[in-house]
């Protein structure tokens, strides 16, 4: 005769302090793992380039190897990004951002990559402004297009609309992940585990960190992802939607008309405190969201949580680490602007996309040269 298994004693729920400590510990493990993987992959990528330059490897043989290395390195970076998002120490600002314009910009940047895969993105975008951290939103939209572009087998449909109640903006992304003629019932609900990639996890965690609601519905053929923005500026310009009625700061309310680069984000790599102050004074009238990193490693960690709109760096940090960071960013955002701050002089060199891919400014006239370079470089990206 079978006897019922004795009930197991319920485990005591972990304390808040304990669960926080565990989260921090696992976040550190994820970050360390990503860094440990990324290091050897970067060396392999450098070795491949050296063999190509020396003529010891044919380009057609190197292409699949390079692609595999870049894919693995992207996975390592995603792991580090997840660690940063899970760490719970993100620095977030809440700025008024034109979601429609930013999404259009990201779509432009991904057009070439999508075309190379035989895809395109069709967009129907209504005007919408939201209160979010601009850098995190920028990263969220890039990750969304990257994830959808790798999972789709047909054009991607993006829709930005407004929900009546509660009143807020809703971004929808729909795409076919499997041709309809290959499944018995294309509309039948069916999980799509192939889409549960590291990029998907980064997308989930970024939305969670930003306080956005995200829902995904999979059928045997299609996926529909919706992202809701509870802090939406309503069409009448009366502030935030009813979900969270927090008034905008006075500067942010009028920034678009008084500050030429209001809402755009700048990351400055500068280890010296006095030079940071010089940069801050030079750009204070532009309305930028300004962040500083004391080293290339700090900048890389920052970018894993979401790219700024541009990066300026002191000439003294040039080297292999900075070259790797640039390469990683330009792989996903080919026209990402960098500005190099020379240690002395009054030079102002604007990038031209050909012989001069990076802008350069002289520190002796920083109050004049840096704002001019920023207006030019960001104007190209933000449609100004």
Residue, then its C-alpha position, 0 to 999 in steps of 0.5 A: x500500500x502506498x503511503x503519501x509522501x510526508x509534507x516538506x517543511x516550508x522554507x523560510x522566505x529570504x530576507x530582503x537584505x539576503x535577497x538583495x545580497x544574492x542579486x548583487x552577488x549573481x550580478x557580479x558573477x554575470x559581469x565577471x563571466x562576460x568579461x572573462x569571455x569577451x577578453x579571449x574573443x577580442x584577442x581572437x578577433x585581433x589575431x584574425x585581422x593580423x592574419x588578414x593584413x599579413x596575407x596569411x588568410x583569405x577574406x572569404x575564409x575569414x568572413x565566417x570566423x569573424x562573424x562567429x567571433x563577433x556573435x560570441x563577443x556580442x553574447x559576452x557583452x549582453x551578459x555584462x549588460x544583464x549584470x549591470x541591469x540586475x545590479x540595481x544601481x543604474x543612474x537614471x534621469x527622467x527627461x522629456x524625450x521625443x519617442x517618435x523622433x528617437x525611434x525614427x533615428x534608430x530605424x535609420x541606423x538599423x536599415x543597413x543591417x536589416x537590408x543585409x538580412x533581406x529585411x526591412x522595418x515598416x513604421x506607423x508612428x504617431x507623435x509621442x513624448x515620454x519621461x524616461x532616462x534617454x540613454x536607457x531608452x536609446x539602448x532599449x530601442x536598439x536592442x528591440x530592433x536587434x532582437x527582432x531583426x535576428x528573429x524575423x523572416x519577413x518585414x518588421x511592423x512597428x506601430x507607435x500609438x496612444x492607449x485611451x485609458x490609462x492614457x499612455x503611449x504604446x509601442x508595438x513590434x510585430x514580425x513573422x518568426x516562421x513562414x506561415x506555410x510551414x505550420x498547420x495553424x499559423x495563428x495558434x498560440x505557440x511558444x517560440x523558444x528560439x526568440x528567448x535569446x540573451x538579447x531578449x533577456x536584455x530587452x526584458x531587464x531594460x524595460x523592467x529597470x525603466x518601469x515599462x510594461x512589456x508583453x509578448x504573444x507568440x503564435x506558431x508563425x508570428x510574434x507581437x511585442x508591446x511596450x507601454x510607457x506609463x509616463x507619457x506627456x499627453x497631447x494637450x501638453x498638460x504634463x504627464x499622463x494620469x498614471x503618474x501625475x508628476x510635473x515636468x521640471x521648469x527647465x525640461x518644459x522649455x528645453x527644446x526652445x532654449x537649449x539646442x541639444x536638450x535631451x541628447x546624452x553625452x558621455x565624456x571619458x576623462x580621468x582628471x577632475x579639473x578637466x571634467x569641470x572644464x568640459x561641464x562649463x563648455x557645454x552647460x548651455x546646450x541642455x545635454x544629459x552629461x555623464x563622466x567615466x574615469x576610464x575606458x572600462x567605466x565607459x564600457x560598463x556605462x554603455x552596456x546599460x544603454x548607449x549615449x548619443x555621443x562620446x567625447x574622450x580625452x586624447x590621453x585615453x587613446x589605445x587598444x581598449x578605446x579602439x575595442x570599445x569603438x569597434x563594439x559600438x560601431x558594429x551595432x551603430x555604424x554612424x555613432x559619433x566620437x569626439x576626441x579632445x586634444x590636450x592643447x590647441x584650438x583645432x576644430x575638425x568635423x567628421x566627414x564620414x570618409x577621410x576624417x571619421x572622428x571629430x577633434x577639438x582643441x582644449x585651449x578653445x574648448x568653450x568654442x570648439x566642443x559645442x560646435x562639434x557637438x551641434x554638428x555631430x548630434x545634428x546629423x544623428x537627431x535630424x537637426 
